[in-house]
């Protein structure tokens, strides 16, 4: 007996059809936001590290400079490791969203919303840069395109009709 066309009696979900262009656009906007974030972090790392060391030495001139540099470097390495774990998770969510996982879309929307909030706060206090503004705009576009009507329809769960 051939399996039913909906695929449910075999334990498989029916095919979704082709991915809407809105989902594909959202995916690539997420990737662009991700790349800009990594580039911005690499650029900012040395500057922020140097400023942190200078500030610590100015507040405590009696402290050995090599000790301050070692502690600062250790703190930055821990931050980088945590950041890389977050980045790896975010990449996984991007690919899962692209594959049609609605829960991954929701996770990205929440993470993206937090990113937009921090980006707007940074702009409000004058800490925005050209890259930061571009990243913020790409992030907003990535979130919006995940929830356009064609995207919403594609993320809907497939249930058998009785």
Secondary structure, 3 states (H helix, E strand, C coil): CCCCCCCHHHCCCCCCCCCCHHHHHHHHHHHHHHHHHHHHHHHHHHHHHHHHHHHHHHHCCCCCHHHHHHHHHHHHHHHHHHHHHHHHHHHHHHHHHHCCCHHHHHHHHHHHHHHHHHHHHHHHCCCCCHHHHHHHHHHHHHHHHHCCHHHHHHHCCCCCCC
